[in-house]
Structure formats: structure tokens, C-alpha cells
Amino acid sequence: MDAIEEGIARWHPPFFGGPYRPYYLGGKPRWFADSYGSMHYEKQEGPLPPNGFLSGGNMGWRVDLIRSLGGFPEHLGMIDTRIGVGEETYLQLALKERGNNGHFFPRMEILHFMAPEKMSLSYRARRMWQSGLQARATNLGRSRARLRTLLYSMVFVPIHLAGMLFRDRTVDPCWQGYVYRRILPHLTYWGEFWARLSGQRSKVD
């Protein structure tokens, strides 16, 4: 609480957040590194850069600003058992467009529970796919550079798949770790491409 109170007193931010790292009940798979469940340790205290966003896993907001935007968009984020992301990103983008920038408090650190079902490649793959859909839904995928990245992805994913057999086992002793780091992130670009191809809405109604 001290870190939050000090940060608010110093910066008076519209929204703010801090880093988090995972904790586990009953252990974790051997391939699952703590860094896969950690966020924002590279950020410095102060205002976010223009293209910087915070994870909803450790955030605070000014309630009046959230209400002025109509609350969190209901078609984004987790709904029942459906994997979803992006509701906090949409609001951050909307606030940034109104001139309200967020701030990062490095001392506002928490432990984030890592549920066992979230430490599987299938869950991680579905989440990265949803991140691509979120990029379309939050209007973050407008740059031509995203198309270039998609084309790059289509060329190099087969190469990465072949390289799994020859991976550096001091870096990736388990093949699942290699797949997670080298292959699954491409699903984000493919998800965004599918959202565009299928005409998925880019604005919250």
C-alpha cells in the first residue's frame, strides 16, 4: 500500500500499475520458466511511453474516468470459461487518446497466482491467438509493419519447427519451452490477420 500511496501522491495518475511475478500451488511443469508468468520488470518509474500499456494483472484506475468511458467493454476479456484479453488495453488506449497517460510504479509488486491449467501449451496458444484478435478489437493493429511481420512469420515458423530438433538445450532443455518462445508468439499475428479477414469489429459498440 505504501508504494501505491506514494506513487499516487507523486504522479497523480489517471491509471497506474506495477510488476508481478508468479506463485504456484503444487509446483509447475519443468519447461515453464518464472519469466513466462512475470510482467513489466523492465519498466522504469513514471509515465508510460506513447506505445506503452500496462497489464490488467496489477493495475489501479480513477473510477470517474472508467465511468466516463462506459466501463469495461463486455465483449473483451474473460467471459465464463472463454479465454479473452484486451479489456484493460482498450480503456488505456481510449484514455491515452483523451490525453490521460498511465504511470508505472516499480515498487507496486505483487505475486500473481498461476493456475495449473494456464501452464500448458494449448492454453498459451489460445491466449496468444486471442491477443491477435485483441489487437484488431482495440485498434492496435493498424500499421503496415504488422503485415510485414505476418509475412515474416509465415516464412520462419516452418524453419523454427525444423530447428526444434537442433535447439540449444542449455537454453531450452525442454521442447515445450522452445515452442513457447519461438513458435507460439506468431499466433498473435495470425489471430490479427484472421480478425481482419473475417471482418471482426475494430471498435467497441
C-alpha beads as a LAMMPS data file, in Angstrom:
LAMMPS data file: protein, C-alpha beads

205 atoms
204 bonds

1 atom types
1 bond types

-500.0 500.0 xlo xhi
-500.0 500.0 ylo yhi
-500.0 500.0 zlo zhi

Masses

1 110.0

Atoms # bond

1 1 1 0.000 0.000 0.000
2 1 1 2.868 2.394 0.706
3 1 1 4.109 2.091 -2.879
4 1 1 0.636 2.880 -4.239
5 1 1 0.050 5.831 -1.912
6 1 1 3.488 7.286 -2.619
7 1 1 3.067 6.846 -6.365
8 1 1 -0.345 8.486 -6.417
9 1 1 0.892 11.391 -4.297
10 1 1 3.867 11.924 -6.602
11 1 1 2.311 11.443 -10.044
12 1 1 -1.489 11.840 -9.630
13 1 1 -2.013 9.298 -12.428
14 1 1 -5.282 8.570 -14.274
15 1 1 -4.293 4.906 -14.163
16 1 1 -1.237 3.061 -12.885
17 1 1 0.282 -0.356 -12.452
18 1 1 3.234 -2.344 -11.256
19 1 1 5.163 -5.566 -11.884
20 1 1 4.193 -9.044 -10.870
21 1 1 5.728 -12.480 -10.688
22 1 1 4.085 -15.881 -10.340
23 1 1 3.489 -18.148 -7.413
24 1 1 2.386 -21.744 -7.695
25 1 1 0.390 -24.302 -5.752
26 1 1 1.756 -27.782 -6.282
27 1 1 4.706 -26.907 -8.500
28 1 1 4.948 -26.216 -12.218
29 1 1 5.992 -28.000 -15.437
30 1 1 9.747 -28.235 -15.915
31 1 1 9.628 -26.202 -19.101
32 1 1 7.634 -23.320 -17.591
33 1 1 10.028 -20.515 -16.603
34 1 1 9.057 -17.936 -13.977
35 1 1 9.524 -15.246 -16.620
36 1 1 6.505 -16.652 -18.509
37 1 1 4.282 -15.551 -15.636
38 1 1 6.042 -12.268 -14.884
39 1 1 5.372 -8.813 -16.276
40 1 1 6.829 -5.302 -16.505
41 1 1 10.139 -5.722 -14.687
42 1 1 11.870 -3.834 -17.493
43 1 1 9.824 -0.653 -16.980
44 1 1 11.047 2.451 -15.174
45 1 1 9.038 4.563 -12.763
46 1 1 6.988 7.326 -14.317
47 1 1 4.735 7.985 -17.314
48 1 1 4.259 5.291 -19.929
49 1 1 5.689 5.856 -23.412
50 1 1 3.150 6.621 -26.180
51 1 1 3.017 2.956 -27.209
52 1 1 3.259 1.603 -23.652
53 1 1 0.469 -0.263 -21.882
54 1 1 0.033 -1.977 -18.527
55 1 1 -1.199 -5.468 -17.805
56 1 1 -4.518 -5.778 -16.008
57 1 1 -2.894 -8.267 -13.646
58 1 1 -1.697 -5.392 -11.434
59 1 1 -3.442 -2.090 -12.072
60 1 1 -5.373 0.756 -10.495
61 1 1 -7.719 3.287 -12.092
62 1 1 -9.508 6.532 -11.396
63 1 1 -13.102 5.377 -11.130
64 1 1 -14.571 8.542 -12.642
65 1 1 -12.565 8.052 -15.830
66 1 1 -13.687 4.442 -16.153
67 1 1 -17.294 5.539 -15.742
68 1 1 -16.867 8.304 -18.336
69 1 1 -15.954 5.605 -20.871
70 1 1 -18.944 3.447 -20.011
71 1 1 -16.964 0.884 -18.028
72 1 1 -15.051 -2.111 -19.318
73 1 1 -16.104 -3.411 -22.768
74 1 1 -18.094 -6.570 -22.175
75 1 1 -17.176 -8.404 -25.363
76 1 1 -13.459 -8.334 -24.484
77 1 1 -11.700 -10.149 -21.657
78 1 1 -12.509 -13.375 -19.859
79 1 1 -16.151 -14.462 -20.157
80 1 1 -17.069 -17.588 -18.211
81 1 1 -14.646 -20.259 -19.482
82 1 1 -13.750 -18.400 -22.699
83 1 1 -10.202 -17.124 -22.874
84 1 1 -10.186 -13.414 -23.584
85 1 1 -7.886 -10.420 -23.248
86 1 1 -7.803 -6.754 -24.090
87 1 1 -10.467 -5.044 -21.991
88 1 1 -7.918 -3.040 -19.996
89 1 1 -5.903 -2.286 -23.141
90 1 1 -8.965 -0.836 -24.838
91 1 1 -9.600 1.502 -21.898
92 1 1 -5.964 2.542 -21.702
93 1 1 -5.986 3.381 -25.397
94 1 1 -9.193 5.378 -25.013
95 1 1 -7.755 7.323 -22.080
96 1 1 -4.486 7.988 -23.921
97 1 1 -6.461 9.401 -26.854
98 1 1 -8.061 11.820 -24.375
99 1 1 -4.670 12.927 -23.081
100 1 1 -4.654 10.765 -19.932
101 1 1 -1.459 8.739 -19.672
102 1 1 -0.737 5.942 -17.232
103 1 1 2.186 5.620 -14.854
104 1 1 4.316 2.738 -13.682
105 1 1 5.204 2.133 -10.031
106 1 1 8.076 -0.397 -9.802
107 1 1 7.603 -0.870 -6.055
108 1 1 3.950 -1.852 -6.545
109 1 1 4.908 -5.506 -6.895
110 1 1 2.576 -8.435 -6.325
111 1 1 2.575 -12.217 -6.566
112 1 1 0.167 -13.442 -9.244
113 1 1 -1.343 -16.902 -8.829
114 1 1 -0.520 -19.169 -11.768
115 1 1 -3.318 -21.713 -12.116
116 1 1 -2.203 -25.172 -13.291
117 1 1 -4.413 -25.060 -16.403
118 1 1 -2.643 -21.886 -17.539
119 1 1 0.707 -23.663 -17.712
120 1 1 0.008 -25.727 -20.808
121 1 1 0.990 -25.088 -24.411
122 1 1 -2.632 -25.392 -25.540
123 1 1 -3.773 -22.651 -23.155
124 1 1 -0.837 -20.433 -24.093
125 1 1 -1.543 -20.942 -27.794
126 1 1 -5.200 -19.980 -27.393
127 1 1 -4.254 -16.921 -25.356
128 1 1 -1.771 -15.701 -27.968
129 1 1 -4.388 -16.199 -30.678
130 1 1 -6.784 -14.099 -28.621
131 1 1 -4.096 -11.433 -28.246
132 1 1 -4.097 -11.137 -32.022
133 1 1 -7.858 -10.745 -32.084
134 1 1 -7.498 -8.145 -29.332
135 1 1 -5.071 -6.136 -31.454
136 1 1 -7.867 -5.767 -34.005
137 1 1 -10.613 -5.188 -31.434
138 1 1 -8.625 -2.442 -29.691
139 1 1 -7.472 -0.912 -32.986
140 1 1 -3.801 -1.545 -32.191
141 1 1 -3.036 -3.415 -35.408
142 1 1 -3.193 -0.595 -37.919
143 1 1 0.438 -0.467 -39.033
144 1 1 1.713 -1.979 -42.270
145 1 1 4.566 -3.304 -40.173
146 1 1 2.089 -5.827 -38.758
147 1 1 1.536 -7.240 -42.250
148 1 1 5.274 -7.484 -42.816
149 1 1 5.598 -9.328 -39.511
150 1 1 2.847 -11.735 -40.565
151 1 1 4.648 -12.496 -43.829
152 1 1 7.888 -12.964 -41.911
153 1 1 6.030 -15.315 -39.575
154 1 1 4.696 -17.462 -42.422
155 1 1 8.237 -17.946 -43.722
156 1 1 10.028 -18.606 -40.468
157 1 1 7.588 -20.742 -38.473
158 1 1 8.445 -23.831 -40.580
159 1 1 12.124 -23.041 -40.027
160 1 1 11.584 -22.787 -36.276
161 1 1 9.697 -26.088 -36.302
162 1 1 12.615 -27.784 -38.042
163 1 1 15.059 -26.072 -35.686
164 1 1 13.369 -27.628 -32.663
165 1 1 15.418 -30.773 -33.263
166 1 1 18.664 -28.793 -33.218
167 1 1 17.808 -26.297 -30.467
168 1 1 20.352 -25.210 -27.872
169 1 1 19.458 -27.470 -24.967
170 1 1 21.273 -25.244 -22.499
171 1 1 18.669 -22.572 -23.312
172 1 1 15.681 -24.832 -23.971
173 1 1 16.203 -28.212 -22.287
174 1 1 12.526 -28.999 -22.926
175 1 1 10.986 -28.806 -26.380
176 1 1 7.876 -27.149 -24.912
177 1 1 9.945 -24.136 -23.869
178 1 1 11.304 -23.802 -27.387
179 1 1 7.794 -23.971 -28.881
180 1 1 6.536 -21.406 -26.385
181 1 1 9.300 -18.888 -27.091
182 1 1 9.870 -19.366 -30.822
183 1 1 6.602 -20.542 -32.353
184 1 1 3.544 -19.637 -30.275
185 1 1 4.123 -15.841 -30.404
186 1 1 3.422 -15.999 -34.150
187 1 1 -0.169 -16.915 -33.344
188 1 1 -0.665 -13.294 -32.291
189 1 1 -0.026 -12.083 -35.842
190 1 1 -2.160 -14.850 -37.326
191 1 1 -5.011 -14.026 -34.964
192 1 1 -4.913 -10.388 -36.008
193 1 1 -4.865 -11.383 -39.682
194 1 1 -7.872 -13.661 -39.164
195 1 1 -9.754 -10.857 -37.409
196 1 1 -9.177 -8.607 -40.404
197 1 1 -10.039 -11.323 -42.908
198 1 1 -13.273 -12.224 -41.133
199 1 1 -14.285 -8.597 -40.667
200 1 1 -14.246 -8.685 -36.895
201 1 1 -15.265 -5.315 -35.470
202 1 1 -12.445 -2.980 -34.507
203 1 1 -14.422 -0.731 -32.184
204 1 1 -16.459 -1.409 -29.109
205 1 1 -20.126 -0.791 -29.796

Bonds

1 1 1 2
2 1 2 3
3 1 3 4
4 1 4 5
5 1 5 6
6 1 6 7
7 1 7 8
8 1 8 9
9 1 9 10
10 1 10 11
11 1 11 12
12 1 12 13
13 1 13 14
14 1 14 15
15 1 15 16
16 1 16 17
17 1 17 18
18 1 18 19
19 1 19 20
20 1 20 21
21 1 21 22
22 1 22 23
23 1 23 24
24 1 24 25
25 1 25 26
26 1 26 27
27 1 27 28
28 1 28 29
29 1 29 30
30 1 30 31
31 1 31 32
32 1 32 33
33 1 33 34
34 1 34 35
35 1 35 36
36 1 36 37
37 1 37 38
38 1 38 39
39 1 39 40
40 1 40 41
41 1 41 42
42 1 42 43
43 1 43 44
44 1 44 45
45 1 45 46
46 1 46 47
47 1 47 48
48 1 48 49
49 1 49 50
50 1 50 51
51 1 51 52
52 1 52 53
53 1 53 54
54 1 54 55
55 1 55 56
56 1 56 57
57 1 57 58
58 1 58 59
59 1 59 60
60 1 60 61
61 1 61 62
62 1 62 63
63 1 63 64
64 1 64 65
65 1 65 66
66 1 66 67
67 1 67 68
68 1 68 69
69 1 69 70
70 1 70 71
71 1 71 72
72 1 72 73
73 1 73 74
74 1 74 75
75 1 75 76
76 1 76 77
77 1 77 78
78 1 78 79
79 1 79 80
80 1 80 81
81 1 81 82
82 1 82 83
83 1 83 84
84 1 84 85
85 1 85 86
86 1 86 87
87 1 87 88
88 1 88 89
89 1 89 90
90 1 90 91
91 1 91 92
92 1 92 93
93 1 93 94
94 1 94 95
95 1 95 96
96 1 96 97
97 1 97 98
98 1 98 99
99 1 99 100
100 1 100 101
101 1 101 102
102 1 102 103
103 1 103 104
104 1 104 105
105 1 105 106
106 1 106 107
107 1 107 108
108 1 108 109
109 1 109 110
110 1 110 111
111 1 111 112
112 1 112 113
113 1 113 114
114 1 114 115
115 1 115 116
116 1 116 117
117 1 117 118
118 1 118 119
119 1 119 120
120 1 120 121
121 1 121 122
122 1 122 123
123 1 123 124
124 1 124 125
125 1 125 126
126 1 126 127
127 1 127 128
128 1 128 129
129 1 129 130
130 1 130 131
131 1 131 132
132 1 132 133
133 1 133 134
134 1 134 135
135 1 135 136
136 1 136 137
137 1 137 138
138 1 138 139
139 1 139 140
140 1 140 141
141 1 141 142
142 1 142 143
143 1 143 144
144 1 144 145
145 1 145 146
146 1 146 147
147 1 147 148
148 1 148 149
149 1 149 150
150 1 150 151
151 1 151 152
152 1 152 153
153 1 153 154
154 1 154 155
155 1 155 156
156 1 156 157
157 1 157 158
158 1 158 159
159 1 159 160
160 1 160 161
161 1 161 162
162 1 162 163
163 1 163 164
164 1 164 165
165 1 165 166
166 1 166 167
167 1 167 168
168 1 168 169
169 1 169 170
170 1 170 171
171 1 171 172
172 1 172 173
173 1 173 174
174 1 174 175
175 1 175 176
176 1 176 177
177 1 177 178
178 1 178 179
179 1 179 180
180 1 180 181
181 1 181 182
182 1 182 183
183 1 183 184
184 1 184 185
185 1 185 186
186 1 186 187
187 1 187 188
188 1 188 189
189 1 189 190
190 1 190 191
191 1 191 192
192 1 192 193
193 1 193 194
194 1 194 195
195 1 195 196
196 1 196 197
197 1 197 198
198 1 198 199
199 1 199 200
200 1 200 201
201 1 201 202
202 1 202 203
203 1 203 204
204 1 204 205
